[in-house]
Amino acid sequence: MIEGETGHMTRTKGEPFPDSGPIKLQDHGNPVRFRNIWYRPLPPRPIEGGTDGYLSTEATMAKRKEIAATIRQDAQGLENSANPVGEMLRLAESLEYENDEATSSRVQQMAAQYVTNLGQLPADQIGAKKDEARRVRDAFVFLAKFKVFPGDWEPKVKLQQIIKEQNWDKRQSGAGH
């Protein structure tokens, strides 16, 4: 954390920051040209009542809860769409910020339904779902990696199996691929 004025190959000296100060541009002895330099006042730090910079654990958890609520509200706007994948992915994203039991249950239900529906598609229609299925699989892997759901979470395992059976993870070789 920067605690005062910085310098070359020296530690920061702990000293109070002035309310404002000069702008210093470095050239390291090389010809340099600067143009269109814009500046603006920095937002207040948390110690001054702002929200940028280091936050306490309580403030961080409150911010994460706020972000999760915003994402879940956004997901509600996708609720009645013809393809519920967008809503499921947004709700799943919110779980990374706050693992809410009701949302977790909803995502698990939607994920199980998605995998079931995908597995029941006829061979002539399943190919159209390749990119979507891989995107959903990546989201499931992320959720398992960060322990939102267990590594052996059934929808993730089943979706990985479908992708493997369809050879969707194989790299294409040859010209034009």
C-alpha positions as CSV (number, residue, x, y, z in Angstrom):
1,M,0.0,0.0,0.0
2,I,1.4,3.4,-0.9
3,E,1.7,5.4,2.3
4,G,3.4,8.5,1.0
5,E,5.5,9.9,-1.8
6,T,7.3,7.3,-3.9
7,G,10.8,7.3,-5.3
8,H,13.3,5.3,-7.3
9,M,14.5,2.2,-5.4
10,T,13.4,3.6,-2.0
11,R,10.7,2.5,0.3
12,T,7.6,4.7,0.8
13,K,8.0,7.1,3.6
14,G,5.0,7.0,5.8
15,E,3.6,10.6,5.7
16,P,0.3,12.2,5.2
17,F,-0.8,12.9,1.7
18,P,-1.4,16.5,0.9
19,D,-4.9,17.6,-0.3
20,S,-3.4,18.2,-3.7
21,G,0.0,18.2,-5.3
22,P,2.0,18.5,-8.4
23,I,1.8,16.1,-11.3
24,K,5.2,14.6,-12.1
25,L,5.9,12.9,-15.4
26,Q,9.0,10.8,-16.0
27,D,11.2,10.6,-19.1
28,H,14.2,8.6,-17.8
29,G,16.5,10.8,-19.9
30,N,14.8,9.8,-23.2
31,P,13.0,12.2,-25.5
32,V,9.3,12.0,-24.6
33,R,6.3,14.0,-25.7
34,F,3.1,14.2,-23.7
35,R,-0.2,15.5,-25.0
36,N,-3.9,15.4,-24.1
37,I,-3.2,14.9,-20.4
38,W,-6.4,14.9,-18.4
39,Y,-6.7,15.0,-14.7
40,R,-9.5,14.9,-12.2
41,P,-9.8,15.0,-8.4
42,L,-9.5,11.5,-6.9
43,P,-12.6,10.2,-5.1
44,P,-12.4,10.2,-1.3
45,R,-10.7,7.4,0.4
46,P,-12.6,5.2,2.9
47,I,-11.1,7.0,5.8
48,E,-12.6,10.2,4.4
49,G,-16.0,8.5,3.8
50,G,-15.4,7.2,0.3
51,T,-15.6,3.7,-1.0
52,D,-12.4,3.5,-3.1
53,G,-9.3,1.9,-1.7
54,Y,-8.9,-0.5,1.2
55,L,-12.2,-1.6,2.7
56,S,-12.8,-3.3,6.1
57,T,-14.0,-6.9,6.1
58,E,-17.5,-5.7,7.0
59,A,-17.5,-3.1,4.2
60,T,-16.2,-5.7,1.7
61,M,-19.0,-8.1,2.6
62,A,-21.6,-5.4,2.3
63,K,-20.2,-4.4,-1.1
64,R,-20.3,-8.1,-2.2
65,K,-23.9,-8.4,-1.0
66,E,-24.8,-5.2,-3.0
67,I,-23.1,-6.5,-6.1
68,A,-24.9,-9.9,-5.8
69,A,-28.3,-8.1,-5.4
70,T,-27.6,-6.1,-8.5
71,I,-26.8,-9.2,-10.5
72,R,-29.8,-11.0,-9.3
73,Q,-32.0,-8.1,-10.2
74,D,-30.5,-8.1,-13.7
75,A,-31.3,-11.9,-13.8
76,Q,-34.9,-11.2,-13.1
77,G,-35.1,-9.2,-16.3
78,L,-34.2,-12.4,-18.1
79,E,-36.7,-14.6,-16.3
80,N,-39.3,-14.8,-19.0
81,S,-37.0,-15.1,-22.0
82,A,-37.3,-18.0,-24.4
83,N,-33.8,-19.2,-23.4
84,P,-33.3,-19.4,-19.6
85,V,-29.5,-19.9,-19.9
86,G,-28.8,-16.2,-19.5
87,E,-30.8,-16.0,-16.3
88,M,-29.1,-19.2,-15.0
89,L,-25.6,-17.8,-15.7
90,R,-26.4,-14.4,-14.1
91,L,-27.8,-16.1,-11.0
92,A,-24.7,-18.4,-10.9
93,E,-22.5,-15.3,-11.2
94,S,-24.2,-13.7,-8.2
95,L,-23.3,-16.8,-6.1
96,E,-19.6,-15.9,-6.4
97,Y,-20.3,-12.6,-4.5
98,E,-22.9,-14.0,-2.0
99,N,-23.8,-17.6,-1.7
100,D,-27.5,-17.2,-1.0
101,E,-29.3,-20.5,-0.3
102,A,-32.5,-19.6,-2.3
103,T,-30.4,-18.6,-5.4
104,S,-28.1,-21.6,-5.0
105,S,-31.2,-23.9,-5.0
106,R,-32.6,-22.1,-8.1
107,V,-29.3,-22.4,-10.0
108,Q,-29.1,-26.1,-9.1
109,Q,-32.6,-26.7,-10.4
110,M,-32.0,-24.7,-13.6
111,A,-28.7,-26.4,-14.2
112,A,-30.2,-29.9,-13.8
113,Q,-33.0,-29.0,-16.2
114,Y,-30.6,-27.5,-18.7
115,V,-28.4,-30.7,-18.8
116,T,-31.5,-32.9,-19.0
117,N,-32.9,-30.8,-21.9
118,L,-29.5,-30.8,-23.7
119,G,-29.2,-34.6,-23.3
120,Q,-32.6,-35.1,-24.9
121,L,-32.0,-33.1,-28.0
122,P,-32.0,-35.1,-31.2
123,A,-28.6,-35.6,-33.0
124,D,-29.6,-33.1,-35.7
125,Q,-30.3,-30.3,-33.2
126,I,-27.7,-30.7,-30.5
127,G,-24.8,-29.4,-32.6
128,A,-26.4,-25.9,-32.5
129,K,-25.9,-25.9,-28.7
130,K,-22.1,-26.5,-28.9
131,D,-20.9,-23.0,-28.0
132,E,-23.6,-22.4,-25.4
133,A,-22.9,-25.8,-23.7
134,R,-19.2,-25.1,-23.5
135,R,-19.9,-21.6,-22.0
136,V,-22.2,-23.2,-19.4
137,R,-19.7,-25.9,-18.7
138,D,-17.0,-23.2,-18.1
139,A,-19.3,-21.4,-15.7
140,F,-19.9,-24.7,-13.8
141,V,-16.2,-25.4,-13.7
142,F,-15.6,-21.9,-12.2
143,L,-18.3,-22.5,-9.6
144,A,-16.7,-25.8,-8.6
145,K,-13.2,-24.3,-8.6
146,F,-14.3,-21.6,-6.1
147,K,-16.3,-24.1,-4.0
148,V,-19.7,-22.6,-4.7
149,F,-20.7,-26.1,-5.7
150,P,-18.7,-29.4,-5.1
151,G,-16.3,-30.6,-7.8
152,D,-18.5,-33.7,-8.4
153,W,-21.6,-31.5,-8.8
154,E,-24.0,-33.6,-11.0
155,P,-24.9,-31.0,-13.6
156,K,-21.2,-30.2,-14.2
157,V,-20.3,-33.9,-14.5
158,K,-23.2,-34.7,-16.9
159,L,-22.5,-31.6,-19.0
160,Q,-18.8,-32.5,-19.3
161,Q,-19.8,-36.0,-20.4
162,I,-22.2,-34.7,-23.1
163,I,-19.4,-32.4,-24.3
164,K,-17.0,-35.3,-24.4
165,E,-19.4,-37.5,-26.2
166,Q,-20.0,-34.9,-28.9
167,N,-16.2,-34.3,-29.3
168,W,-16.7,-30.6,-28.7
169,D,-13.4,-30.1,-26.9
170,K,-11.3,-31.6,-29.7
171,R,-9.2,-29.1,-31.6
172,Q,-10.0,-29.0,-35.3
173,S,-6.9,-29.5,-37.5
174,G,-6.4,-28.7,-41.2
175,A,-6.8,-25.6,-43.3
176,G,-9.7,-23.2,-42.5
177,H,-10.0,-24.4,-38.9
